[in-house]
Amino acid sequence: MSLLQDLNWRYATKKMNGESVPQEKVDYILEAARLAPTSSGLQPFKVIEITSPELKAKIQPIAFGQSQIVDASHLLVFAAYDEYTKERVDSVFIQQELERALPKGFADDYKNNLFSSFQQKTKDEHFEHSARQAYIGFGLSIAAAAEQKVDATPMEGFNNAQLDELLGLPAQGLKSVTILALGYRDTENDWLVSMKKVRIAKQDFVIQLN
């Protein structure tokens, strides 16, 4: 199937049946997130993979009681850097130099200019930037799930501060951005499963400047 067919197949599943998703499919989805493009190749986010029923039960009230939290096979929490530190920026370019067999300091001018631009921004602006990068990986994960015929529910409806505290993210310099619940649709109880996919018409969506 083509990507467009996969995207037409998928929908934001409202009720999952509790069936487990094979780990190899989850790994494929995670790899799509890892391979996602990010600004300057910084990859300023992590993905927390959750399968523990006990932990999912603790997350459910934080996510306003949404059933997908506990009915999903896996929860993927996308968490972005709370700020860009010199160590974090340096580590990216050190890895690139090592793996590409480049001379030490090859990208120092670019790296230093990049970090200098971050120093002129607030910590909140750092997080806004890193969160946007996390959303790129998030979007590719949704597409990869559709390709694997795994249902996925993108979720922003949760208390970020409470989830961060539960998962110990502040100690890691991370803040939660969004959740992707992975599982399989409950065709008997999901009111949305047979509904027509509705999107803005192409002529109203694309602005062409010729």
C-alpha positions, -999 to 999 in steps of 0.1 A, spaced: 0 0 0 11 36 -6 16 61 21 -15 79 11 -35 47 13 -20 41 48 -30 76 59 -65 72 46 -68 39 66 -57 54 99 -78 75 123 -75 87 158 -87 55 175 -111 63 203 -114 28 218 -87 1 217 -92 -36 224 -62 -43 246 -45 -66 222 -7 -64 222 13 -49 194 43 -71 183 75 -55 196 90 -56 161 63 -32 149 68 -9 179 105 -9 172 98 0 136 77 30 147 104 41 172 130 39 145 109 62 123 110 88 152 148 83 156 154 89 119 132 120 117 149 152 105 155 178 131 170 213 131 208 211 127 205 174 134 202 181 171 175 154 179 165 173 210 139 149 223 135 114 237 107 88 235 97 70 266 82 36 258 56 24 284 40 -10 286 36 -14 324 -1 -17 332 5 -2 366 22 28 351 -5 33 325 -31 32 352 -13 60 370 -11 80 338 -49 76 330 -62 102 355 -34 126 344 -48 122 309 -83 130 320 -95 94 322 -90 86 285 -95 49 280 -68 45 253 -42 51 280 -49 18 297 -63 -1 266 -33 6 244 -5 -19 241 22 7 243 23 44 252 50 65 235 57 97 254 76 123 234 97 145 257 118 174 246 148 191 260 140 218 285 169 238 272 199 237 249 231 234 269 266 236 255 272 199 264 241 189 245 250 208 214 286 198 215 278 161 218 258 161 185 288 175 166 313 153 183 293 122 173 290 135 137 328 140 135 335 106 149 310 86 128 318 106 95 356 104 101 358 142 100 387 162 115 382 172 151 366 207 152 354 204 116 320 220 125 332 243 153 323 275 135 288 264 128 284 248 162 296 279 181 273 302 160 244 279 167 250 278 204 255 316 205 220 320 190 205 298 217 222 318 244 202 348 232 170 330 238 151 322 270 147 287 284 110 287 274 121 296 238 145 267 239 117 243 249 94 257 222 121 250 196 129 215 209 92 206 211 87 215 175 114 190 166 97 163 187 66 168 167 84 160 135 93 126 150 58 123 163 43 128 129 66 102 113 57 77 140 20 81 132 27 75 96 49 45 104 22 30 127 -3 33 98 22 15 75 24 -13 100 -14 -14 104 -11 -4 140 -37 19 154 -24 51 170 -40 79 190 -22 112 192 -28 127 226 -22 162 239 -50 160 265 -30 155 297 -14 175 325 22 179 314 36 189 347 20 159 365 32 135 338 67 149 340 68 144 377 54 109 375 81 99 349 109 118 366 116 139 335 128 171 352 158 152 365 166 143 329 162 178 316 131 168 297 95 180 295 66 160 280 52 172 247 27 146 235 17 109 238 11 83 211 -11 54 222 -4 23 201 -28 -7 199 -57 -21 178 -91 -7 173 -121 -21 191 -144 -23 161 -175 -31 183 -172 -1 206 -154 27 188 -179 52 175 -154 67 150 -143 34 134 -168 35 105 -170 72 100 -158 89 68 -125 106 70 -130 143 67 -104 168 57 -103 203 42 -106 202 4 -73 204 -14 -83 237 -32 -89 253 2 -58 237 18 -30 244 -7 -22 280 -16 -4 281 -49 18 311 -58 29 308 -95 
